[in-house]
């Protein structure tokens, strides 16, 4: 598929906007990508120059106009109990060491005030988000301890259910949240941790919104009305977001943003299963044989992502949209959005569609900064944090 590149003037405009209102991205899986590539929990982490096997490094973050990043401290949903907790702590440690290794460019942020101060100093504010309730092993004490180590959101589930919440990509058991799940949401908002509803079922989304008294986020999800993938947000939920004050952070993952790609993905999964394989994204002839040659994989594009942004703006409103690219968490990316240097391409596309500078500033980071202030800073100011009163050293 040939996709025309934005005009240089549109890119220059986009870069100028991002210089004033930098991107605050909701989800990046670089820490797990580094671990999988052989970065042991005690090994070095160096992203100061180009890292060829990732979508992310400091030069490309700078080129993309990124001013703040939520680094995911993801661990696979297959890990349970103590193993999940230990692996999550290792990922938290990896991110802390990564930040400490680049003091001229990165600094830990645990609040909106930190983000504003760090960006003003010309650094990239680095926040932590835990991806999946399995990481806390059913313990509010573990939740509070992770908050004390700087984690500022928890995605309630990942790809599998947890005993207290249904996932979007598992068979529903509870119909949403259990009583303990509601307790988790309440405790998160009490201590100043963002409730992240990416990956969860619509029932869990609605139950969490029923309980929430502060804004929630979707750290990396798109619009189900545009692409009918279970990881996306239905309109009925989007319509509730203004009443909550939360933000839906549009993601770039091709099966979430392109219906053609998602249909191909389902067909490839079925073909792999027919051949006796457990399909993994990125699989080639070893799993799919000649099927992949006869069924060319479609390409998602920056225009597909822009369509989702426009839909969320239409249904939820311009004050409730952000960006969570999911770089280094996906095998494929849309044409035009190949790595973290490419955010200006999306902003140029939206500018061409009539988005104003004010609109684009809210999308880039203004909205998520407001949510952080409302759901994190305001709680910290109250002083009612329990264990979470510990402040990570900077």
Secondary structure in CASP SS format (residue, H / E / C, confidence):
PFRMAT SS
TARGET T0000
AUTHOR 0000-0000-0000
METHOD secondary structure of the structure
MODEL  1
X C 1.00
X C 1.00
X C 1.00
X C 1.00
X C 1.00
X C 1.00
X C 1.00
X H 1.00
X H 1.00
X H 1.00
X H 1.00
X H 1.00
X H 1.00
X H 1.00
X H 1.00
X H 1.00
X H 1.00
X H 1.00
X H 1.00
X H 1.00
X C 1.00
X C 1.00
X E 1.00
X E 1.00
X E 1.00
X E 1.00
X E 1.00
X E 1.00
X C 1.00
X H 1.00
X H 1.00
X H 1.00
X H 1.00
X H 1.00
X H 1.00
X H 1.00
X C 1.00
X C 1.00
X C 1.00
X C 1.00
X C 1.00
X C 1.00
X C 1.00
X C 1.00
X C 1.00
X C 1.00
X C 1.00
X C 1.00
X C 1.00
X C 1.00
X C 1.00
X C 1.00
X C 1.00
X C 1.00
X C 1.00
X C 1.00
X C 1.00
X H 1.00
X H 1.00
X H 1.00
X H 1.00
X H 1.00
X H 1.00
X C 1.00
X C 1.00
X E 1.00
X E 1.00
X E 1.00
X E 1.00
X E 1.00
X E 1.00
X E 1.00
X C 1.00
X C 1.00
X C 1.00
X C 1.00
X C 1.00
X C 1.00
X C 1.00
X C 1.00
X H 1.00
X H 1.00
X H 1.00
X H 1.00
X H 1.00
X H 1.00
X H 1.00
X H 1.00
X H 1.00
X H 1.00
X H 1.00
X H 1.00
X H 1.00
X H 1.00
X H 1.00
X H 1.00
X H 1.00
X H 1.00
X H 1.00
X H 1.00
X H 1.00
X C 1.00
X C 1.00
X C 1.00
X C 1.00
X E 1.00
X E 1.00
X E 1.00
X C 1.00
X C 1.00
X C 1.00
X H 1.00
X H 1.00
X H 1.00
X H 1.00
X H 1.00
X H 1.00
X H 1.00
X H 1.00
X H 1.00
X C 1.00
X C 1.00
X C 1.00
X E 1.00
X E 1.00
X E 1.00
X E 1.00
X E 1.00
X E 1.00
X E 1.00
X E 1.00
X C 1.00
X H 1.00
X H 1.00
X H 1.00
X H 1.00
X C 1.00
X C 1.00
X C 1.00
X H 1.00
X H 1.00
X H 1.00
X H 1.00
X H 1.00
X H 1.00
X H 1.00
X H 1.00
X H 1.00
X C 1.00
X C 1.00
X E 1.00
X E 1.00
X E 1.00
X E 1.00
X E 1.00
X C 1.00
X C 1.00
X C 1.00
X C 1.00
X C 1.00
X C 1.00
X E 1.00
X C 1.00
X C 1.00
X E 1.00
X C 1.00
X E 1.00
X C 1.00
X C 1.00
X C 1.00
X C 1.00
X C 1.00
X C 1.00
X C 1.00
X C 1.00
X C 1.00
X E 1.00
X C 1.00
X H 1.00
X H 1.00
X H 1.00
X H 1.00
X H 1.00
X H 1.00
X H 1.00
X H 1.00
X H 1.00
X H 1.00
X H 1.00
X H 1.00
X H 1.00
X C 1.00
X C 1.00
X E 1.00
X E 1.00
X E 1.00
X C 1.00
X C 1.00
X C 1.00
X E 1.00
X C 1.00
X H 1.00
X H 1.00
X H 1.00
X H 1.00
X H 1.00
X H 1.00
X H 1.00
X H 1.00
X H 1.00
X H 1.00
X C 1.00
X C 1.00
X C 1.00
X C 1.00
X C 1.00
X E 1.00
X E 1.00
X C 1.00
X C 1.00
X C 1.00
X C 1.00
X E 1.00
X C 1.00
X C 1.00
X C 1.00
X C 1.00
X C 1.00
X C 1.00
X C 1.00
X C 1.00
X C 1.00
X E 1.00
X C 1.00
X H 1.00
X H 1.00
X H 1.00
X H 1.00
X H 1.00
X H 1.00
X H 1.00
X H 1.00
X H 1.00
X H 1.00
X C 1.00
X C 1.00
X E 1.00
X E 1.00
X E 1.00
X E 1.00
X C 1.00
X C 1.00
X C 1.00
X H 1.00
X H 1.00
X H 1.00
X H 1.00
X C 1.00
X H 1.00
X H 1.00
X H 1.00
X H 1.00
X H 1.00
X H 1.00
X H 1.00
X H 1.00
X H 1.00
X H 1.00
X H 1.00
X H 1.00
X H 1.00
X H 1.00
X H 1.00
X H 1.00
X C 1.00
X C 1.00
X C 1.00
X C 1.00
X C 1.00
X C 1.00
X C 1.00
X C 1.00
X C 1.00
X C 1.00
X H 1.00
X H 1.00
X H 1.00
X H 1.00
X C 1.00
X C 1.00
X H 1.00
X H 1.00
X H 1.00
X H 1.00
X C 1.00
X C 1.00
X C 1.00
X C 1.00
X C 1.00
X C 1.00
X E 1.00
X H 1.00
X H 1.00
X H 1.00
X H 1.00
X H 1.00
X H 1.00
X H 1.00
X H 1.00
X H 1.00
X H 1.00
X H 1.00
X H 1.00
X H 1.00
X H 1.00
X H 1.00
X C 1.00
X H 1.00
X H 1.00
X H 1.00
X E 1.00
X E 1.00
X E 1.00
X C 1.00
X C 1.00
X C 1.00
X E 1.00
X C 1.00
X C 1.00
X C 1.00
X C 1.00
X C 1.00
X C 1.00
X C 1.00
X E 1.00
X C 1.00
X C 1.00
X C 1.00
X C 1.00
X H 1.00
X H 1.00
X H 1.00
X H 1.00
X H 1.00
X H 1.00
X H 1.00
X H 1.00
X H 1.00
X H 1.00
X H 1.00
X H 1.00
X H 1.00
X C 1.00
X C 1.00
X C 1.00
X C 1.00
X H 1.00
X H 1.00
X H 1.00
X H 1.00
X H 1.00
X H 1.00
X H 1.00
X H 1.00
X H 1.00
X H 1.00
X H 1.00
X H 1.00
X H 1.00
X H 1.00
X H 1.00
X H 1.00
X H 1.00
X H 1.00
X H 1.00
X H 1.00
X H 1.00
X H 1.00
X H 1.00
X H 1.00
X H 1.00
X H 1.00
X C 1.00
X C 1.00
X C 1.00
X H 1.00
X H 1.00
X H 1.00
X H 1.00
X C 1.00
X C 1.00
X C 1.00
X C 1.00
X C 1.00
END
